Amino acid sequence: MLPMPEITGARYAADEVFTALASEILQGLCPMASVLPAERQIAERFAVSKLVVRAAMHRLAEAGLVIIRQGGATKVTDPSQSTSLKVIELYYQLAPTHPAMSVIARDVLEKQFTQGMSLLNVFLRRASLEAKRDLPLVVMHAIDKDADLAEAFWRAIAEGGGNRVLTIETRWLYKTLKERPPSAMSKGAEAKFYAGLAQRVRDDAGAIDFYVETLAPAIDALFAKPKRRSKLSPRKGVK
């Protein structure tokens, strides 16, 4: 029975090395086509065995983040070409906590925005009258309990809509996003928004239009390029 903790410990160590290296790749600290350090150097850095490093490297390769060449260098690939859900999970986890991930934070917020439209559409088409009627109560209960309002609302929408894939994805999202990019809304504005949205869903009164009109400008602003100051325009305070 003694080997089991060693195996478990090795797997955990490989997870740690994988997450650290993958995070650096996703942040651009290891640019595409760059070469990762040798296994020995990585092993020394993380104070683990080469076997652990090798396991982590294979996970990076499986995630599409590196190419391992037998007897050659391990090269970083383009993360945008990855097909691994683990990479998406790492993007979600890194977005709110790393300043270098501001571009990814925008992508995460945009994905959540479009996901919200899909969830609303399914709920409006498939949810029972009871589920629609109870939605404002879900919002009020979350406000009264000072619970996570966004999570309470979208979980209710996903489960009420009855689409299994959307329901699982929503649960996975909130489990993954222990930290999130900061909301553009104040707490009061958020409560007003979800209360208004829930009422429109209940009354079948343009819920999706309200959702888009309220949130789209903030999402678009994230991707707007800053205006360059004209060379001919006077500086502030100069007449």
N, C-alpha and C positions, 0 to 999 in steps of 0.2 A: 504493500500500500504506500510505501515511501516515494516511489518515482512520480506518482501523480502530481504532487505539489510542484515538483521540478518542471514537469511538462507544462503545467498551468502557468508557472512563473515565466518560463521561456516564451510561451505564447503572449503573455501580458507584456513582456519586454519587447517582443517583436511589434506588438500593437503600438507601443510608445515610440519606437524608432520610426515605424511607418508613418504615424500621425505627424511627428515632428518634421520628417523629411518632405512628406506630402504637403504640409502647410507651407514650408519654405518654397516649394515649387509653385504652389498656387499663388503665393504672394509675389512671385517674380524674383525672389532672392537667388534662385537657381534658374537662370534664363534657359529658354529652349535651345537645344544643341550643346549646352554646356555639359561638362563631364563631372559626375559625382566623385568625391574622394574614394580612395581604395577602401575595401572592407576593413582592413586593419585600422585605418584612421577613424572610420565611423565607429568601429568597436571601441576604440580608445575614448572617443568623444562621449559615448553614452555608457561607458563602463559595462559593456556586455560582450558576449562571445561572438566570434565570427559567424557561428551557426545562427544566432539570433539575427544578426545583420543580414545574412543571406535570406532568411525567411522574410524579413521586412522588404528586401529588394524584390523578391518574387511578388510580393503583394503590390508594390509600386508598379511592377511590370503588368500584373493582372489588371490594375486600375488604368493602364494606358498612360502612365506618367513618365516611365523610363523605358529604354530599350537595353536589354542585357545581352552583351555579346560574349560568348564563351571565350575566356582568355583575353578579352579586350575590355575597353572602357564601358562604363554604364552611362549612357547619354540621356539627358532630359528631353522629353518630347513636348509637344504643344498640348497643354491641359484641355483646351477647347475641343480637341479631337477625341477625348476620352468617352467611353460608353459606360463607365462605372457609376452606379448609384452612390458608391462610397465617396466619390469625388463631389457629387452634389451635396451629400451630407456635410462634408468638410467645408464647402463653400458656405452653407447655411451657418455652420458653427463659427467660422472665421469672420463672417461679414460684420457682426456688431462689435467685435473685440479688437480688430487690427486696423489701425489707420491706413495701412498700405492696401487694404481691401475695400476702399471706398467705392471703386468701380463695381466690384462684386456686390457690395451692399445695395447699389442701385439695381443691379440685375435681380437680386433676391426680392427686393420690394416690388419690382415690376412683375415678377413671377407670382407673388402673392396677390397682387392686384388682379391679374388675369385669372388666377385660380378662383378668386372670389366671384368673378362674373360667372364662371362655370358652375360653381356650387349654387349660386342663386338661381341660375337657369334651371338646373335639375330640381332644386327644391320647389320652385314655383310650378313645375310641370308634374312632379310626382308625389309631393308630400301630401299627407292627409289634411283635411280641414282642421282637425284637432291640433296637429303639429303647427299649422300656420297660426291658429288662434292663440296657441300657448307661447309663441316666440317672444312677444313683448314681455311676458312674465319671466322668461329666461333672462332677458336683459335686466329687468328690474331686480331680480334675485341676485344677479352677479354684482350689480351696483350696490345693493344693500349689504352684501357680504364682503364688499371690497375685493372681489375675486378678479381674476384675469378676464376682463370683459370680452376682448377679442376672441380668446380661446373658447369661452363659454358660448359665444354666438356662433362661431364657425363650426364647432363640434355639433351643436344642435342642428345647424343647417345641413351638415354632411350626413348625420345620422337620419334626419328627417327625410332627406332626399332619397335615401335607400340605395344609392349607388355604392357598391362594395369597394370598388377601387378608390373612389373619392373619399370614402369614409376612412379606409386604412391609411391613405396618403395624408389625410388631415391629422389623424392620431399620430402618425410618424413625424409629421412636421412639428407638432408642439412638443413631442418628446425630444426631438433633435434640437429644437430652438430653446435651449435653457436660457440663453441670452438672445436678444433680438436687436436689430437696428432700432434706434430711438424713434418713436412715433412723431410725426409732424404735428399731431394734435395734442392739445392740453387734455388733462383728464376730464375736465368738464365738457370740452368739445367732443371728445370721444364718446362720452355717455350720451350726449345729445344726438350724435351721428347714429349710433347703434339703436337708440330708441326710435328715431325717425325711420331708419331702415326697416326695423322689425314691424313697425306699424304699416308701412307701405307694402311689405310682404304679406302681412295678414289681410290687408284690404285689397290686395292685387291692384295697387295704385302706383305703377311706374317705379318699382323698387330698383331695377337694374339701371334705369336712367338716372335715378337719384344717386346711386352708388358711383356711377361713372362721372357724373357732373361734379360730385363732391371731391373725388379722389384723383381723377385724371390730371387736373392742373398741377397738383403737387408732384405726381409721378413724372409728368412732362418736364417740370422745372429741374428735376434731378439730372436730366439729360441735355438741358439747354446749355449751349456754349456761352461762356461769359463774353459780354460785348467788349471789344477793344476800344480804348479811348482814342479818339481822333487826334492826330497830331496838330490839327488846326483849332481844336476846341480848347478853350482856356481851362486851366486847372482850377480846382475849387479854391475860392478865396482870391483868385487873380482876376482883375478887371481888364 
